[in-house]
Amino acid sequence: MKYFHSRLKSLRKSFLNNSLPSRLRPYILTLWAYRYTPKSTTQETPYGLTYDTEVMIPIEVGEPSIRRTLFDLSLNKESVAVGLDLLNELHNKSKIREAARKLRESRRYNSKVRPRCFHQCDLVWRMRSNARKSDDKFSSNWEGSFRIREVGEGGAYHLEQLSGKIVPRTWNATHLKFYFS
């Protein structure tokens, strides 16, 4: 691990001095872009969430910009101290944004899902598991027919064969489909 950190430090120094081998430069720039661009879930950069500061891009380090020329060290220390005090608030805001995004995604997904609901005495096909499939690629993926003996909770169903023999375990609605005779 020490070797990795020392190698990374030497690469960072050579990157800033423009003495990096040309084959490694695109990888370093890609890594830099990933760490310092805002993510869609939190609207913050990973660097900013960790240290609560903005980072200068490599062009700003080499070329003087307004941001660098107007830099005041005492004002910067004060703003960093205030930023660190507000870091928990920033983390909470990003968590709220992420939870809202997940809720939007789940609502969008669930709007397209058509739930299957079976009732007692319905006839169904059961999905054939890999262990019961024959080696023929044209064999059926469904087997049956079965009757719903009992409706359990959470989409679980107890099945029985049409002859009345009970099927040993429960089956989820995702592994069943209606049998129309």
N, C-alpha and C positions, 0 to 999 in steps of 0.2 A: 504494500500500500504506500510506503514511503517513496518507492521508486515512481509510482504513478503520480503522486503529488509533485515530486521534484521535476518529473518530465513535463507535467502540465504547466508548472511555473516557468520552466525554460521556454516552452512553446509560447506562453503568454508574452514573455519578454521579447522573444524573437518576432512575435506578431506585431508588437508595438514598434519595434525597430525596423520593420519591413525586411527582416533578414530570414523570413520563413521560406522553406522550400515551396516552390510554386504548386507542387502536387498536394500539399497539405492546406494551403490557403482556403480553398472552397469549403473544406470540412470545418475549419475553425469558424469561418463566416456563417455557415449553416448553424453550428452550435450556438454561436453568439445570437443569431436571429431568433432561434428557438427560446433561449433563456430570457430575452429582453423584449419580446413582443407580447402584447396583451392577449390573454386566452379568452375564448368566447364565453366560457362558463362564469368566470369571475370578473372579467373586464379589467384584470390586473396582470402584471407580469409576475412570473415566479420570483424574480429577483426583488421586485417591489413588495411582494407579500412577505418575503423573508426579512428584508432589511429596511423596508418602508422608505426607500430613496429611489430616485431616478438614476439611470446610468447614462453615461455619455457614449455615443456610438464612436467607433474608431476614427471616423472622419473628423469629429470634433476634437479628438486628442491631437491629431496631426495638424489640423488647420484651426487657427483661432476663430472663434465665433463670438457673437454678442453675449451668449451665455457664459463663456469663459472669460471674456474681458470684464464683464460686470460682476464677477464672482467676488463675494466678500466672505472671508472665513468665519468671522464672528457671527454674522447673520446666518450663515450656513449651519454652524453648530447649534444655534438657537432653534432653527427650523427643524433640524434633525431630532433634537430633544422633544419638541412638540409633536413631531411625527411619530416618534416612538411611544409617546403617551397615547396617541390615537390609533396605534397599531391593532389593538383588540377590536376597536370599532370597525376598522377596515376588514379584518378577518370575519367579523359577524356579517357585515354587508355582503362580502363575497359568498359566505355560506347561504345567505338568504337568496342571492341571485342564482346560485347553483340549485337550490331546492326548487325555486320557481321554474327554472329551466327543465328540471326533471319532471315536475308536475305537468308542464306544457307538453313535454314529449309523451308522457304516459297518457294524457288525455287524447292526444292525436292518435297514438297507437290504438287505444281502446275504442275510439270512434269507428275504426275500421274493422274491429273484431266482431264477429257474429257468434255469440255464445250458443253452445248446443245444450239443450235441456231435454232430458229423457224422463219419461214417467213409468210407473210400475206397469208391467205387462207389455211394454213396447218391444218390438223385435229389432235387434241390432246385429251388425257385423262387428267382429273384434279384429283389431290390427294383429297381424301375424308377427310374432317376434322373430329375430334372426335365428334363434335356435330351432324354431319349428319350420323355417322355410326350407324348401328343397333347393337343390343346387341349380335347378333350371331357372334361367333369368326371366322366363315368361310365366313363372308361377304367380299365383294370386298373392297380393299383399294383405288380403282380408280373409278371415275365416268365419264361419258361423253357419247357421243363424242361432242366435241366443235370445233369451227373454230376460228382461230386467226383473229380477226377483224382488229387490229392495233398493230404495234410493237412499244413499248415505249423505253425509255432509261434505261440502267442499268439492262437489263434482264427482264423488266416488259412487260407483254402482256395483251391486252384487248381482251376478249373472247366474242363470241356469240354462242348461240345454233344453231344447224343445221336448225331450223325453222326460225331463224333470230332474235330471242329474245336476247337482249343484257344482258350479265352477268354484275352485278353492279360494281365490283371492278377489279383492276388489279391483275394479277397472275405472280409470279416469275417463271423462267425457272426450278428451282429446284422442283416445285410442278406440273410440266407438263411432259408428255411423249408423244411420237408420237403415233397416232392411225392409224394402217394400216388396211384398209378395203379391 
